[in-house]
């Protein structure tokens, strides 16, 4: 995925009210950017950190920039825009980077289930392939020594998604949870049991029931971002 238009570099002054961040641009101007991440962003919002923003020309926007990337405390690049994960997965499916799903010729995004909730990706049944549901979660939490974890804050919504995937498996469907790793320092993924034990327990039950878990690492740059390789996943 190309960054279009080109990103604008600055320095983080502070993140506040969850969705706002003040940034000093290279010309000295201070702007307020939208922060598209509802999590704790542990290690990803240090004061003075180098950040990259995407500009908007929409006159209806209250903030002219969106915060996309940061140079974390570890020195690694991190994409903090969690909604980018789905677009990256969509692109990776098209280029057959995600080998475990490479045989599906088509898929739909934001598919509404009979229950009324939505799933990130839906793969229709094919001749030799079962119907498949997939949820995507962005990983930005780095716990040191290459260990990544999800979530970085208690998330009832994430637990609900895991439970829905388990229900799908119990009803005879295939279900996949894919962790899109948006932190360049992460080399493995596991549930953050110490942060959200309920989520970790739900995921353990789901895996035991047959939910598949994948993790894929993104390669980040100032020009583009893309998923490039699978990473190991482990339960606590």
C-alpha positions in Angstrom: 0.0 0.0 0.0 1.5 3.3 -1.1 1.2 6.3 1.2 -0.9 8.7 -1.0 -0.5 11.5 -0.6 3.0 11.5 0.8 3.4 11.5 4.6 4.5 14.6 6.5 7.1 14.3 9.2 6.9 15.9 12.6 7.6 15.5 16.3 5.0 14.4 18.8 4.1 16.9 21.5 1.4 14.9 23.2 -1.5 12.5 22.7 -4.7 13.3 24.5 -8.4 12.6 24.6 -7.5 9.3 23.0 -8.2 10.5 19.4 -6.1 13.7 19.3 -2.3 14.4 19.1 -0.4 17.7 18.9 2.5 17.5 16.5 5.2 20.0 15.6 6.0 19.9 11.9 9.4 20.5 10.4 8.6 24.2 9.7 7.8 24.8 13.4 4.0 24.8 12.9 2.0 22.9 15.5 -1.0 21.0 14.2 -3.6 18.8 15.9 -3.8 15.4 14.2 -6.5 12.6 14.5 -5.1 9.6 16.4 -6.9 6.6 14.9 -6.0 4.2 17.7 -8.3 3.4 20.7 -5.7 1.4 22.6 -3.1 2.3 25.2 -0.4 2.6 22.5 2.2 1.5 25.1 5.7 2.6 23.9 4.3 4.2 20.8 3.6 7.7 22.0 6.7 9.1 23.7 7.0 12.8 23.9 9.3 14.1 21.2 9.0 11.0 19.0 9.4 11.2 15.3 6.0 10.8 13.7 4.5 10.7 10.2 1.1 12.2 9.3 -1.1 11.8 6.3 -2.6 15.1 5.1 -6.3 15.5 4.1 -7.8 18.0 1.7 -11.3 17.4 2.9 -12.6 20.8 4.1 -15.2 19.1 6.4 -12.5 17.6 8.6 -11.8 19.2 11.9 -8.2 18.0 11.9 -6.2 18.3 8.6 -3.9 15.4 9.4 -4.1 11.7 10.5 -1.3 10.2 12.6 0.0 7.1 10.7 3.4 6.1 12.0 5.8 6.7 14.8 9.4 5.8 15.7 8.8 3.9 19.0 10.9 4.0 22.1 12.6 0.9 20.8 13.6 2.8 17.6 11.4 0.6 15.5 8.8 2.0 13.1 5.2 1.4 14.1 2.0 2.0 12.2 -0.5 3.2 14.9 -3.4 3.5 12.4 -5.1 0.2 13.4 -7.7 0.4 10.6 -4.9 0.1 8.1 -4.6 -3.6 9.0 -7.7 -4.6 7.0 -6.5 -2.9 3.9 -3.1 -4.5 4.2 -4.7 -7.9 4.6 -6.9 -7.3 1.6 -3.8 -6.4 -0.5 -1.9 -9.4 0.9 -4.7 -11.8 -0.1 -4.7 -10.4 -3.6 -0.9 -11.0 -3.9 -1.2 -14.5 -2.3 1.2 -13.5 0.6 -1.1 -15.2 3.1 -0.5 -18.8 2.0 -3.1 -20.3 4.4 -5.9 -18.6 2.4 -4.3 -18.5 -1.0 -6.7 -21.0 -2.6 -9.7 -18.8 -2.1 -10.4 -17.0 -5.4 -12.6 -14.3 -3.9 -13.6 -12.7 -0.6 -15.7 -9.9 0.8 -14.9 -7.3 3.4 -17.2 -6.1 6.2 -19.6 -9.0 5.7 -22.8 -8.9 7.8 -23.5 -12.1 9.6 -27.1 -13.5 10.2 -26.7 -12.3 13.9 -26.4 -8.8 12.7 -22.7 -8.3 13.5 -20.0 -7.9 10.9 -16.9 -9.9 10.2 -13.8 -8.3 8.6 -13.5 -10.9 5.8 -15.9 -13.5 4.4 -14.7 -16.2 2.0 -17.6 -18.0 0.2 -17.7 -21.8 0.0 -15.8 -23.2 -3.0 -15.8 -26.7 -4.5 -13.0 -27.9 -2.2 -13.0 -25.1 0.3 -15.3 -24.5 3.2 -17.0 -21.2 3.9 -14.6 -19.1 6.0 -14.9 -16.1 8.4 -11.9 -14.0 9.3 -11.2 -11.3 11.9 -8.2 -9.1 11.7 -6.4 -7.4 14.7 -3.6 -4.9 14.6 -0.6 -5.6 16.9 1.5 -2.6 18.0 2.4 -3.8 21.6 6.1 -4.8 21.8 7.0 -6.5 25.1 10.7 -6.7 24.4 13.0 -9.4 22.8 10.8 -9.4 19.7 7.6 -10.4 21.6 4.4 -8.9 20.4 1.1 -9.1 22.2 -2.6 -8.3 21.7 -4.5 -6.4 23.1 -2.7 -3.5 24.7 -5.8 -2.6 26.7 -8.8 -4.5 28.0 -11.1 -5.1 25.0 -14.5 -6.6 25.4 -15.1 -6.1 21.6 -12.0 -8.3 20.8 -13.3 -11.0 23.2 -16.7 -10.9 21.5 -15.1 -11.3 18.1 -13.2 -14.4 19.3 -16.4 -15.9 20.7 -18.1 -15.3 17.4 -15.4 -17.1 15.5 -15.7 -20.0 17.9 -19.4 -20.2 17.3 -18.8 -20.2 13.6 -16.5 -23.3 13.9 -19.0 -25.0 16.1 -21.6 -24.5 13.3 -19.3 -26.1 10.8 -17.6 -23.1 9.3 -13.9 -22.3 9.0 -12.8 -19.4 11.2 -9.5 -17.5 11.2 -8.1 -14.8 13.4 -5.2 -12.9 11.8 -2.9 -10.7 13.7 -1.4 -8.0 11.4 1.8 -7.0 13.1 2.4 -3.3 12.5 5.5 -3.0 14.7 8.8 -3.7 13.0 10.4 -5.0 16.2 7.9 -7.8 16.7 9.0 -11.3 15.7 6.3 -13.4 17.5 2.8 -12.9 18.8 0.8 -14.1 21.8 -2.3 -12.9 23.7 -1.5 -10.3 26.4 -2.9 -12.4 29.3 -1.5 -10.0 31.9 -3.4 -7.1 30.3 -6.7 -8.8 29.4 -6.9 -12.3 30.9 -10.5 -12.7 29.8 -9.4 -12.2 26.1 -6.6 -14.7 26.5 -8.9 -17.3 28.1 -11.4 -16.8 25.3 -8.8 -17.2 22.6 -7.5 -20.4 24.2 -11.0 -21.8 24.2 -11.5 -20.8 20.6 -8.2 -22.4 19.4 -9.2 -25.6 21.2 -12.5 -25.5 19.4 -10.7 -25.2 16.0 -10.3 -21.5 15.3 -7.1 -20.9 13.3 -4.7 -18.1 14.3 -2.3 -16.5 11.9 0.2 -13.7 12.4 1.8 -11.7 9.5 4.4 -8.9 9.8 4.3 -5.6 8.0 7.3 -4.0 6.4 7.0 -0.2 7.0 8.5 2.7 5.2 7.9 6.3 4.5 6.8 5.4 0.9 4.7 2.3 1.5 3.6 -0.4 3.9 2.8 -4.1 3.2 2.5 -7.5 4.8 5.5 -9.6 4.0 5.9 -12.8 6.1 4.3 -15.1 8.6 5.3 -14.9 12.3 5.0 -17.6 15.0 2.0 -17.4 17.3 1.8 -19.0 20.7 -0.7 -19.3 23.5 0.2 -18.4 27.1 
